[in-house]
Amino acid sequence: MVLVHGEEDRTVPVEHLESLQCVALGRGQAWRIPGRGHSDCHLEPGFAARIRRFLTDSLDWQESKDSKAGAA
């Protein structure tokens, strides 16, 4: 799970990010973006690359897990 939250969000308090991060129990990543609001985080330089990297890493982990389960 990747959680992205703009620190200037006036719709959803940043404390919600922290609550969700606790629920994720370390299985995810949280990215607080200074100067961004509720619906403009995607405009952050490097946003797409960071999300792509997270997804690629997650899929690589799942494929590795699946191949180990198949070998057992």
N, C-alpha and C positions, 0 to 999 in steps of 0.2 A: 504494500500500500504506500502510495506517495501522497502526502498532504501538502498542499500549496496554499499559502495564506498571505494576503497583502496586509502589512501592518497598519495601513491607513483605512482598512475596511470599516465602514460605518454601518454595515448591514449585519454582519456576523462578527461578534467580538473575537479577538485573537485568543482569548481564553478557551474558546471552543477548540481551537487547534491543539492547545495543550491537553485538554481533556481527551480528545481523540488519540493523541499521541500516547497517552497512558494506556488506552484501550488496546492499541496496536501491539503493546508489550515488546517493543524493540523489533518487530517484524516489518517495520516500514521506515520511511524517511519523512521528516518534516522540513519544509522549506518556508521560512518567513521572509517575505520580500519587503524591505524598507521602501517607503514611498509609493507603494501600490495599494489600490483599494480593492473593492469587491469583484470587479469584473475587468481588471486590466493587467493581471499578473502575466498573461500570455504575451504582453508587450515587452516584458523584461528581456534584455539581451541575454542570449544563451538559454532561454526558456525551453525551446523545442529540443535543443541538444541535450539538456539535462533530463528532460522527460524521456527522450529516446534512449539515453544511456540507462536510466532506471528500468525501462521496459526490457531492453536487451539483456541486462544483468539478471532480471527476474526470470525471463524466459530461459536463459542459459542455465540458471539454477534449477528450474523445473525440469528441463530436459535431462540434466545430470541426475536428478533425483529419480526420474522415471526410468532411466536406463539402469540405475543401480537396483531398483525394485524388480525390473524385468530379469536381472541376472541372478536374483535370489531364488 
